[in-house]
């Protein structure tokens, strides 16, 4: 079987299971308080939301541009980071390159389409200029496979000093390493968390360092990958992560949090993991936290707000939120949720991510990924309708529940 065909099989199956991971996500309210109340902390809930047609349309415009054959036409795992010169670096996991054709397309859809030879890579990066226009795709994949039958998915990123106190900045990108596996690990067995260092301003990959190896943990459902979201506070970077409990038919995944001093994300020895009562060397679940594998946490006006897919069947369509006064909780919620727009048919939303570099003025910009729900035939459906595999955006406003 050709390599690109095998890749399509993996992404079709993997994305279907990833969608399943967001189902049943629920965050209880019994987490221990690891840091004490923060000034200005108070209950926060979604007050209102609206579709962000501008950002959604910009990714559609860029993806549909047929002037190049080696750039981004669709991807998921949407994360972003503002660079010092004003540009925004967008990071994606499984990505389609190539060109987009139509409409109409050969299977009768009214949308644009990719042909079956569209290249698929495990990760990519797209650069947006300071005015909000996407302008280029970096050579893809940006992060090479670490070994045969393994791949890297980029998650959260931040700009930080090359070393503590340094005047030179670099980009640190958290990476999830997965290894090809059999059912139920058809989307890959969680293997390790790594940190890549990118130079500025040219965004060249300088190094990749493994910060947490999970390959020797016997039960894959207990392996923890960090980096689904980052929060910066008081000289610390709080790194959130989760296990893959849902892949082993458990009701939900557990949430974890680590913290690292500013400028030291790429130093394994600088990482400290929440162990239930303090910061130590071994990660332990944050008690009571049951989430989807991909969630987002931000700190606004002294309050931590977590966004994840809702529990049960609503997790296919509905984003909900929780709040806390500390990265370790206790968390309160769920509060008011919302169901963003989706195409018709067997389609689901997943991976809600807040983009602080595009937020401001009392509003938060949040993206969500859209994909075909069934694993069988997923790649064909994605190729037939390119709007299925691109991020969509909404603007949120928060307020005290009432």
C-alpha positions, 0 to 999 in steps of 0.5 A, a space after each residue: 500500500 502506498 505511504 500516503 494511502 496508509 497515512 490517510 487510513 491512520 488519520 481517518 481512524 485517528 481523528 474519529 477516535 480523537 472525536 470520541 475522546 471529547 465525549 463524556 468530558 466533565 469537570 467536577 468541583 472537588 479539586 484541591 486548591 494548590 495555590 490559594 485564592 488570587 486577587 480579583 478571582 470570581 465566578 465567570 461564565 459565557 455571557 454571549 458568543 457570535 461567529 467570527 466570520 472574518 477569521 473563519 473566512 481567512 482560513 478558507 481563503 488561504 486554503 482554497 488558494 490554488 497558486 501553490 501545491 505545497 501549502 496548507 489546505 486543511 488541518 486540525 489541532 489548531 494552536 497559535 502564538 504571537 511572535 515579537 514582530 507581530 506575526 502569528 504562528 499557527 500550528 496544526 497536527 495532521 494536515 492536507 497540502 496540495 491544491 483545492 479544485 472546484 466547485 462543483 466536485 466529482 461526487 456532486 457536492 457544491 463545495 471545493 474539493 481535493 483529489 485523492 492524491 492530496 499530500 498528508 503530513 503529520 504537522 504543519 505551520 502557517 504564518 499570518 502577518 501582523 494585519 491578520 492575513 495568512 501568507 505562507 506555509 513553512 516547509 512541511 512537516 515542520 517536525 520530522 518523525 522521531 522514529 519509524 511508525 512514530 509522529 509528532 503533533 504540535 500543541 501549545 507554544 509560547 515565546 520565552 527567553 532563550 534562557 532565564 534572563 536572556 535578551 534573546 527570545 525563541 519559540 518553544 513548541 510542545 509536541 505530542 509523540 505517538 506511536 502506531 498501534 492496534 485497536 483501541 490505539 488506532 490513532 496512536 499510542 501516547 509515547 512522550 512529551 517533547 519541547 522544540 525550540 524555534 529560532 527567531 525570526 526565521 522559525 528554524 527548528 533548532 532542537 527537540 528535547 524530550 521532557 517526559 517519556 511515557 513509553 515505559 508506563 505499561 498501561 497506555 491509558 495511563 500515559 500523560 501528554 502535556 501541552 494542550 494549553 499553557 497559562 503564564 503567571 508570575 514567572 511560571 508557565 503552567 502546562 496542562 495535559 491529560 491521559 487517554 483514558 477514554 480510548 480504553 473505554 473509560 468514561 473520560 480522561 483525567 486532567 494534569 498540570 505542571 509548572 515550569 519557570 519562565 525560560 526553561 520549558 526545554 529543560 526536563 529537570 525544571 518541570 514540576 508536576 502537580 501530585 495532588 498536594 504539591 509540586 513534585 517529580 511525578 504527575 498525578 491526576 488533578 482530583 475530580 477533573 475529567 475532561 476531553 483530551 483537548 481543552 483550553 485554559 486561560 486566566 482572565 481578571 484573576 480567574 482561570 477559565 477552562 473550555 472543553 466539549 460538554 459531557 455525553 452526546 452534547 460533546 459532539 456539538 457543544 462547548 462548555 466552561 468551568 472556572 477556578 481561582 488556581 491552576 489546580 482548582 477547585 473548579 466550578 461548573 459547568 457553566 453556560 455552554 454554547 453550540 457553534 455552527 456546524 455543516 450539515 450531516 455526520 459532522 462533529 466539533 472538537 478541540 476548543 482553543 482560546 487564542 489570546 493573541 487575537 483577543 482583547 477588549 473584553 472578548 476571547 477568540 476561540 477556535 474549534 475543529 470540524 471533522 467527519 464523525 465516522 472513521 470509515 470513509 473520513 478521508 474521502 469525505 474530507 477530500 470531497 468537502 474541504 470545509 470539514 477539516 479547517 478551524 472555525 472561530 467564535 468570539 466570546 464574552 464572559 461575565 459573572 453567572 446570573 
